[in-house]
Amino acid sequence: MHTDYELASARPLRLEKAHAKVIECVTGTAWITAYAQFEDCVLRGGERYTIPNDGLVLVEAVGSGRIRVHGTAAPRPALLRWLNLALPHTLTTRNT
């Protein structure tokens, strides 16, 4: 599932609580500023950026452009089983 957005200069798109969603630049150039990140990210057509946290993310075009925001993918059960075998201490919670 995804949502497309048309972007323009000086009209940033605000994304909130979007941790792990993926921003894909479809056309043009997108400038991304994300909460608690020391550097901004610039995407060109075909490039992607994964949102690192739930803080505010601003996305603006350099000129004009279009982005697509993809929802997060649910982990596959087989992958979770493998991770549990490989790294059991990281997936197990303990009540103390």
Secondary structure, DSSP 4 states (H G I P E B T S, - for coil): -EEEEEEETTBPEEE-S-TT-EEEEEEEEEEEEETT-SS-EEEETT-EEE--SSS-EEEEEEEEEEEEEEPPPPPPHHHHHHHHHH-HHHH-----
